Amino acid sequence: MPISLSAKKSLRKSIKNRKVNSKFRDKVKSTIKKYLLKPNEAGLKEVFSMLDKAKKNYVYHQNKVARLKSRMSKKLVKPTADSKSTPDPPLKKGGSKKVVAKKKVSEEMS
């Protein structure tokens, strides 16, 4: 247990912050889960807002926020105008290589 007054205050403060941060993390997680069930633009905007607030208040590290935002934006499937077209066939491996003519040793000396 803390002995000095400042240590006691620090303990009270950390307990309070842990509760607040825990509730906020739960709120972020529930928002993300709700978005993943039905991805749409409004849900993505709400998730981004929550993640930005979490970064601002140091609940999540900025790299984690960036990673989550990237993953959430990939989940959003935008309808394309040309939805009936088939995707391009995969490219063949190997392809054409440039052939460079080699000089003979005797030609270089003369």
N, C-alpha and C positions, 0 to 999 in steps of 0.2 A: 504494500500500500504506500502511496505517496506521503511524504512527511511535510515538505515545505508547502507554503500557500500556493506558490506558482505551479508546483507539481499537481496539487489537488485541482486547481483550476484547469490545468492542461488535461487532466483525466476527464473532468466534467465536459470539457469542450470536445474532446475526441469521441466520447460516448454519444454526445448529441449529434456530431457530424456523421458518425457511423450510421445512426438511425436515419438521418435525412438522406444520405447518399444511398443507403440500402433501398429506401422507398423510391428514390428517383431511378435507380437501376431497374427495379421491378417494373416501374412505369414504362421505361424505355423498352424492356424486353416484351411487355404485353403489347406495346405499339407495333413492334417489329413482327410479332406473331400474328397480330391482326392483319398487318400488311401482307404477310406471306400467304395467308389464306386466300386473299383476293387482291392481287397486285393491281393498283391503278395509280393515276397521276396524283390524285388528292392524298392517297395513303403514302406515296413516296415523299410528297412535300412534308407531310406530318412527321415521318420518320427522320428526314433530314433535319427538320427543326429540332426535334428531340435530341438528336445526336450532336448538333451544334451547341445546344445548351449544356449537354453533358461535357463537351470539350471545354466550353467556357468556364464551367464550374469545377474543372479538374476531376470530374467523376471518372471519365475515361481518358486515356492518353490520345493525343492527336493522331497517331498512326493507327490506333485501333478504330477510331472514328472514320478515318479515310478508308480503311479496309472494309468496314461495315457498309459505308455509303456506296462503295464500288460494287459490293456484292448485291446490295438491294437494288441498285440501278440495273444490274444485269438481269434481275428477276422480272423486271418490267418488260413485257413484250409489246413492242409498238406494232400496230397493224400497218402493213405495207400496202401501197396502192397496187402493186403487182404481185399479189399473194398467190396467184395460180401458177406462176412460172416455177420451173424446177431449178434447184440450185446448180451451180456450175459443176461439171465433173472434176474430180480431183486431178491435179497435174501429175504427169508421169515423172518418176524419179530418174535421174540420170541426165535427161535432156541432151541437147547438142553441145559438144565441147569444141573449143577452138583448137585446131591443130597447128602447131608451130613447126616450121621446117627447121631441121637441125643442120648446121654447117659442118662440113667435114674438116678435120684437123688440118689436112693438107691445103685446103682453100684459105684458111686463116693465115697460114705462114707466108703465102705468096702475095 
